[in-house]
Amino acid sequence: MECAAAAWRVYEKLNARLAPLLGPAGVQALFVRSAKLAQAEFVSLAEVATPEGMKKLGTSLQALDPADATQVAAGLFGTFLDLMTTFIGERLTVLVLRSAWPTIDDPAPRETKK
């Protein structure tokens, strides 16, 4: 239950910071896509991978044992951040994350192809 509540708080913070940039529908679409991609590894995300699915995130995570719920939430948000970085770039992603969580560390630089 604690993981479900924490995951919902993370979603709400990200949504609040990203909605002005991407629009509410854009944030929702990015989460749906993230859930669809992460569902290959975490089958329990199937019910979350729909336009109304983020409302089911808490219920879906509560149905799992705490360790599994933590892995599923980490997989979903990790996929979301990867997509967001691809969509708006690493620098803007870090700025958005810092606006939600000011103490967040800088990510390790990504390798670039030459």
ABEGO torsion letter per residue (X at the ends): XAAAAAAAAAAAAAAAAAAAAAEAAAAAAAAAAAAAAAAAABAAAAAAABAAAAAAAAAAAAABBAAAAAAAAAAAAAAAAAAAAAAAEAAAAAAAAAAABAABBBBBBBBBBX
